[in-house]
Amino acid sequence: MCSLFGWLDYQGIVPDRMKRKLTQALANAAEERGTDAAGISYINDGKVVIFKRPKPAHKLHFTPPEGTMAVMGHTRMTTQGNEKYNYNNHPFAGFAGDTSFAFAHNGVLWNDKELRKDKLIPDTHIETDSYAACQLIEQQNKLDFDSLKYMAETVEGNFTFTVLDQYNSLYIIKGSNPMCLIHFEALGLYVYASTESIMKAALRRLGLHKFAYKKIEASEGDIICIDKEGEISKAEFQPKIYRSKYGAWYDWDDSSYYNMHEEILLAYCGCYGVDSSDVKLLLEYGYTCDEIEDMLADHSLLREALRDVKYMYGEDIYESCYGGVF
């Protein structure tokens, strides 16, 4: 569980000081989904700049220089690749054809080792599963809708990706993981975060929630590009479909295929004071991993869901205190 966040300012009327505060507010709010590492990327004189450290966002100072048009950020909860080695953290640097870019991922990929074994992508010192997706884009020797579609349809896992290229074009590749994208038309500003709760917390901190904005819908299978002029264009990829089976997920075409998302969710739920038996109960009832991730960050949602599930199962919800939730 990680978080993506950022903004794109296409009119230049938002003061640099406000944009710096927005960057830090988004990063701090995004800590609810990861504190192991944090980083941002931006473009300076046509070059991709990446600043990342194995620290929680509130211990860093994100100060993109004056005139920055876009920031792409990430907070990390480690699943694969030791965060103490900073090269394992997001964003990652990439180069496709004559275009350099930064790349970030929220989710888990579980076929990265197979991609290397099949020699679709080369071995690398970077241990993070996410980097395989970055390499797939590089392999296509171009950064456009076609290369992003190829990448999204080749990786297997749960994901939403963001890409920022050297021309200040921002791409959002929306898989099964959440994404909230809004547009302040009067300010010439797009802002995004993995969840609505992160977005609201950041906007409230700056008072931006008082300005009118429009939510831009992003559905699974969408590839959205916002260029430096603020123009949006879209393409689509075909998401892989999985069927749920208690404790694991399997591809329709491969019954032996195991989805690690639920395993990881069960492994780290204790960090949020939630017992794995509660998570198993919600999974068994039909809640998705993404829905449960949101509940881990908001125990009021978790309490409500568990009450409903246990009521449907005919259990007395007051007989036990699961993980201290009740």
C-alpha positions as CSV (number, residue, x, y, z in Angstrom):
1,M,0.0,0.0,0.0
2,C,1.6,3.3,-1.2
3,S,0.3,6.6,-2.3
4,L,0.6,8.8,-5.4
5,F,0.1,12.5,-5.3
6,G,1.0,15.6,-7.3
7,W,-0.2,18.6,-9.3
8,L,0.1,20.3,-12.7
9,D,-0.1,24.1,-12.9
10,Y,-0.8,25.1,-16.6
11,Q,-1.6,28.8,-16.2
12,G,1.1,29.9,-13.8
13,I,-1.2,32.0,-11.6
14,V,-0.8,30.0,-8.5
15,P,2.1,31.4,-6.4
16,D,5.2,29.2,-6.1
17,R,4.9,29.5,-2.3
18,M,1.4,28.0,-2.4
19,K,2.5,25.2,-4.7
20,R,5.3,24.3,-2.3
21,K,2.9,24.2,0.5
22,L,0.5,22.1,-1.6
23,T,3.3,19.6,-2.4
24,Q,4.2,19.2,1.3
25,A,0.5,19.0,2.4
26,L,-0.2,16.3,-0.1
27,A,2.9,14.3,0.9
28,N,2.2,14.6,4.6
29,A,-1.4,13.5,4.1
30,A,-0.3,10.6,1.9
31,E,1.7,9.2,4.9
32,E,-1.5,7.3,5.8
33,R,-0.6,4.9,3.1
34,G,3.2,4.7,3.6
35,T,5.9,6.1,5.8
36,D,9.0,4.0,4.8
37,A,10.1,6.4,2.0
38,A,8.9,9.4,0.1
39,G,9.9,11.3,-3.0
40,I,8.9,13.7,-5.7
41,S,9.9,14.5,-9.3
42,Y,9.7,17.7,-11.3
43,I,11.2,19.3,-14.4
44,N,13.9,21.9,-14.2
45,D,15.2,23.4,-17.4
46,G,13.9,20.4,-19.4
47,K,15.6,17.9,-17.2
48,V,13.9,15.4,-14.9
49,V,14.8,15.9,-11.2
50,I,14.1,13.2,-8.6
51,F,14.4,13.8,-4.9
52,K,13.6,10.8,-2.7
53,R,14.7,9.5,0.7
54,P,14.0,6.5,3.0
55,K,12.1,8.7,5.4
56,P,8.5,9.6,6.1
57,A,7.3,12.6,4.1
58,H,6.9,14.9,7.1
59,K,10.6,14.6,7.9
60,L,11.5,15.9,4.4
61,H,11.2,19.4,2.9
62,F,9.8,19.2,-0.6
63,T,10.7,22.6,-2.2
64,P,10.5,22.5,-6.0
65,P,12.1,25.6,-7.5
66,E,10.3,28.7,-8.7
67,G,8.5,28.2,-12.0
68,T,7.9,24.4,-11.5
69,M,4.9,23.4,-13.6
70,A,4.3,19.9,-12.2
71,V,5.2,17.7,-9.3
72,M,4.8,13.9,-9.2
73,G,5.1,12.4,-5.7
74,H,5.0,9.1,-3.9
75,T,4.9,7.8,-0.3
76,R,6.0,4.2,0.2
77,M,5.1,1.2,2.3
78,T,7.7,-1.4,1.4
79,T,6.6,-4.7,-0.1
80,Q,9.7,-5.6,-2.2
81,G,13.1,-3.9,-2.3
82,N,14.7,-2.6,0.9
83,E,13.8,1.1,1.3
84,K,17.1,1.8,3.0
85,Y,18.7,1.5,-0.4
86,N,17.3,4.7,-1.9
87,Y,17.5,3.3,-5.5
88,N,14.6,1.0,-4.5
89,N,12.3,4.0,-3.7
90,H,10.0,5.9,-6.0
91,P,9.9,7.8,-8.3
92,F,12.2,6.0,-10.7
93,A,14.1,7.6,-13.6
94,G,13.4,6.3,-17.1
95,F,14.4,7.1,-20.7
96,A,12.4,6.1,-23.7
97,G,13.7,7.0,-27.1
98,D,14.5,10.7,-26.9
99,T,12.2,11.3,-23.9
100,S,13.3,11.2,-20.2
101,F,10.6,10.6,-17.6
102,A,9.9,9.8,-13.9
103,F,7.7,6.9,-12.9
104,A,5.8,6.0,-9.8
105,H,3.5,3.1,-8.8
106,N,0.9,2.4,-6.2
107,G,0.3,-1.4,-5.8
108,V,2.1,-4.7,-6.2
109,L,3.4,-6.4,-9.3
110,W,3.9,-10.2,-9.1
111,N,5.3,-11.1,-12.5
112,D,8.4,-9.0,-12.4
113,K,10.7,-12.0,-11.9
114,E,8.9,-13.9,-14.7
115,L,9.5,-10.9,-17.0
116,R,13.2,-11.0,-16.2
117,K,13.3,-14.8,-16.5
118,D,11.7,-14.6,-20.0
119,K,14.2,-11.8,-20.8
120,L,11.5,-9.3,-21.7
121,I,13.4,-6.9,-19.5
122,P,17.0,-7.1,-18.2
123,D,18.3,-7.7,-14.7
124,T,19.0,-4.7,-12.6
125,H,20.3,-3.8,-9.1
126,I,16.9,-2.2,-8.3
127,E,14.9,-4.8,-6.4
128,T,11.5,-3.1,-6.4
129,D,8.8,-4.9,-8.4
130,S,7.5,-1.6,-9.8
131,Y,10.7,-0.9,-11.7
132,A,9.8,-3.7,-14.1
133,A,7.0,-1.5,-15.5
134,C,9.3,1.4,-16.0
135,Q,11.7,-0.9,-17.9
136,L,8.8,-2.1,-20.2
137,I,8.2,1.5,-21.2
138,E,11.9,2.0,-21.9
139,Q,11.9,-1.2,-24.0
140,Q,9.4,0.3,-26.4
141,N,11.8,3.1,-27.1
142,K,9.1,5.8,-26.9
143,L,6.7,7.3,-24.3
144,D,3.2,7.5,-25.7
145,F,-0.2,5.9,-25.3
146,D,1.0,2.8,-27.2
147,S,4.0,2.1,-25.0
148,L,1.9,2.8,-21.8
149,K,-0.8,0.4,-23.0
150,Y,1.8,-2.3,-23.7
151,M,3.2,-1.9,-20.2
152,A,-0.2,-1.9,-18.5
153,E,-1.2,-5.1,-20.4
154,T,2.1,-6.9,-19.8
155,V,2.5,-6.4,-16.1
156,E,0.3,-8.5,-13.7
157,G,-0.8,-7.2,-10.4
158,N,-2.7,-4.4,-8.9
159,F,-1.7,-0.9,-9.8
160,T,-2.1,2.7,-10.7
161,F,0.9,4.4,-12.3
162,T,1.9,8.0,-12.8
163,V,4.5,9.2,-15.3
164,L,5.9,12.7,-15.7
165,D,7.9,13.4,-18.8
166,Q,10.5,16.1,-19.5
167,Y,7.9,18.3,-21.3
168,N,5.7,18.5,-18.2
169,S,3.1,16.1,-19.5
170,L,1.6,14.0,-16.7
171,Y,0.2,10.5,-17.4
172,I,-2.1,8.5,-15.1
173,I,-2.5,4.8,-15.9
174,K,-5.5,3.8,-13.8
175,G,-5.6,0.1,-12.8
176,S,-7.5,-1.4,-10.0
177,N,-5.9,0.8,-7.3
178,P,-7.6,4.1,-6.4
179,M,-7.0,7.6,-7.8
180,C,-8.6,10.9,-7.1
181,L,-8.0,13.7,-9.8
182,I,-9.5,17.1,-9.6
183,H,-9.4,20.3,-11.7
184,F,-9.4,23.9,-10.4
185,E,-10.3,25.5,-13.7
186,A,-10.2,29.1,-12.4
187,L,-6.7,28.5,-11.0
188,G,-5.4,26.5,-14.0
189,L,-4.5,23.7,-11.6
190,Y,-4.9,19.9,-11.6
191,V,-4.3,18.0,-8.3
192,Y,-4.3,14.3,-7.7
193,A,-3.9,11.8,-4.8
194,S,-4.5,8.1,-4.4
195,T,-7.5,8.6,-2.2
196,E,-10.2,11.2,-1.6
197,S,-9.3,11.4,2.1
198,I,-5.7,12.4,1.3
199,M,-7.0,15.0,-1.2
200,K,-9.4,16.5,1.3
201,A,-6.9,16.6,4.1
202,A,-4.3,18.5,1.9
203,L,-6.8,20.9,0.5
204,R,-8.3,21.7,3.9
205,R,-4.9,22.4,5.3
206,L,-4.3,25.1,2.7
207,G,-7.9,26.4,2.4
208,L,-8.1,25.3,-1.2
209,H,-11.3,23.3,-0.5
210,K,-13.1,26.7,-0.5
211,F,-12.3,27.0,-4.3
212,A,-14.6,25.5,-6.9
213,Y,-13.2,22.3,-8.5
214,K,-14.4,19.5,-10.7
215,K,-13.6,15.8,-10.2
216,I,-12.1,14.1,-13.3
217,E,-13.4,10.6,-13.5
218,A,-10.7,7.9,-13.9
219,S,-11.9,4.3,-14.5
220,E,-9.9,1.1,-14.5
221,G,-8.4,0.8,-17.9
222,D,-8.0,4.5,-18.5
223,I,-4.8,6.2,-19.6
224,I,-5.0,9.9,-19.0
225,C,-2.5,12.5,-20.3
226,I,-2.5,16.1,-19.1
227,D,-0.1,18.3,-21.1
228,K,1.6,21.5,-20.0
229,E,-1.3,23.5,-21.6
230,G,-3.8,21.7,-19.4
231,E,-5.3,19.7,-22.2
232,I,-6.5,16.2,-21.4
233,S,-6.4,13.3,-23.8
234,K,-7.2,9.7,-23.1
235,A,-6.6,6.2,-24.3
236,E,-7.5,2.7,-22.9
237,F,-5.9,-0.6,-22.1
238,Q,-7.5,-3.9,-21.4
239,P,-7.3,-4.7,-17.6
240,K,-6.7,-8.3,-16.6
241,I,-9.7,-9.9,-14.8
242,Y,-9.2,-12.0,-11.8
243,R,-11.7,-14.0,-9.8
244,S,-11.5,-14.1,-6.0
245,K,-10.8,-17.2,-3.9
246,Y,-10.5,-17.0,-0.2
247,G,-6.9,-15.9,0.8
248,A,-5.8,-15.6,-2.9
249,W,-6.6,-14.4,-6.3
250,Y,-6.3,-16.4,-9.5
251,D,-6.3,-15.4,-13.2
252,W,-9.3,-16.6,-15.2
253,D,-6.8,-18.3,-17.6
254,D,-4.4,-19.7,-15.0
255,S,-5.8,-21.3,-11.8
256,S,-2.4,-21.7,-10.3
257,Y,-1.7,-18.0,-10.4
258,Y,-1.4,-16.4,-7.0
259,N,-2.1,-12.8,-6.3
260,M,0.1,-11.5,-3.5
261,H,-2.0,-8.4,-2.7
262,E,-4.1,-10.2,-0.1
263,E,-1.1,-11.8,1.4
264,I,0.6,-8.5,1.8
265,L,-2.6,-6.9,3.2
266,L,-2.8,-9.7,5.8
267,A,0.9,-9.2,6.7
268,Y,0.8,-5.5,7.4
269,C,-2.7,-5.0,8.8
270,G,-1.3,-5.4,12.3
271,C,0.7,-2.2,11.8
272,Y,-2.7,-0.4,11.9
273,G,-3.9,-2.3,15.0
274,V,-6.2,-4.5,13.0
275,D,-6.3,-8.3,13.5
276,S,-5.8,-10.4,10.4
277,S,-8.9,-12.4,11.2
278,D,-11.0,-9.3,10.6
279,V,-9.3,-8.7,7.2
280,K,-9.9,-12.4,6.3
281,L,-13.6,-12.0,7.2
282,L,-14.0,-8.9,5.0
283,L,-12.1,-10.6,2.1
284,E,-14.3,-13.7,2.5
285,Y,-17.4,-11.5,2.4
286,G,-16.4,-9.9,-0.8
287,Y,-14.6,-6.6,0.0
288,T,-11.7,-5.8,-2.3
289,C,-8.2,-5.2,-1.1
290,D,-8.5,-1.5,-2.1
291,E,-11.6,-1.1,0.0
292,I,-10.0,-2.7,3.0
293,E,-6.9,-0.6,2.6
294,D,-9.1,2.5,2.9
295,M,-10.6,1.0,6.1
296,L,-7.2,0.5,7.6
297,A,-6.6,4.2,7.4
298,D,-10.1,5.0,8.7
299,H,-11.3,2.7,11.5
300,S,-14.8,4.1,11.5
301,L,-15.2,2.6,8.0
302,L,-13.8,-0.7,9.4
303,R,-16.1,-0.8,12.4
304,E,-19.1,-0.2,10.2
305,A,-18.1,-2.9,7.7
306,L,-17.4,-5.5,10.4
307,R,-20.7,-4.8,12.1
308,D,-22.6,-5.3,8.8
309,V,-20.7,-8.5,8.0
310,K,-21.1,-10.0,11.4
311,Y,-24.7,-9.1,11.5
312,M,-25.2,-10.9,8.2
313,Y,-23.4,-13.9,9.6
314,G,-25.6,-13.8,12.7
315,E,-22.7,-13.1,15.1
316,D,-22.8,-11.1,18.3
317,I,-20.3,-8.3,17.4
318,Y,-19.8,-7.4,21.1
319,E,-18.6,-10.9,22.1
320,S,-15.0,-10.0,21.1
321,C,-12.8,-7.0,20.4
322,Y,-11.1,-7.7,17.1
323,G,-7.7,-6.0,17.1
324,G,-9.0,-3.3,19.5
325,V,-11.3,-1.9,16.8
326,F,-14.5,-2.1,18.9
